[in-house]
């Protein structure tokens, strides 16, 4: 009786918002298709759908945050606060199983609220900023899908969904930056950003592939999940089983991906052009959210795998970060274009991150 009472006391609270956090990216993803298919027939050319979708996601993210706080408060002193995980099988062939799902913890909750809040503000700002634009509907469709990709990446339980959200961000950033593609400078800025960030994204593909092939046998045998599961990779990395060289190379590959997405030295050259040429709503969501999500994606992996290899490669990361802080900060001081000043200062700030 006493043991049962103790277990009940230590049981972590949950709730509807925590269990259904996957709806946060699904709402804007569905609204993207509504805007594309029916936006031009609507009274506000589809912009109202984009704004409402982000308000709905913000409400869902706020409810998720409140219930996560209750979950933390319900824990006993020193008790581990486990993430809220739900997974679904979407493809299985032979012994290989692919899942997709959500993993909500304190880090994810914070970023969900920030992404939903800033995306809502950008949508509202763009209502008047782009009023009368020839591709008004398409801008809000891309902006809404951009938000869906960012939110999907944040809640991802597996590297497949994380990669999907990561690449949706890349596609939508290209569409937003190149919104006024008739202007040669605008189209060049979009292509420059696309190819520079894609260069960094090769690191993500390499890192995910290495971690899958290295961890899959262990995670399947011991946890019943594939090597795409971020939880499985974490457990594998902490088990002492992996080869340190694999961890080292995978960590560096993931760091390269974060450099590209966060606009860090030496893959930072695309960001100033974007701030000058892209619509303000597009450049705002890139600078305010996407740069930070590059660091978030790396942090998702670095917590479990980096400590084992940090003493071998942390010097590289610190050196590149210091260059970004000092060199780019000095470059920012001599800019006469306010937008370029903001871009370079963003790179310097992300160097600290």
Order of alpha helices (4+ residues) and beta strands (2+ residues): alpha-alpha-alpha-alpha-beta-beta-alpha-alpha-alpha-alpha-alpha-alpha-alpha-alpha-alpha-alpha-alpha
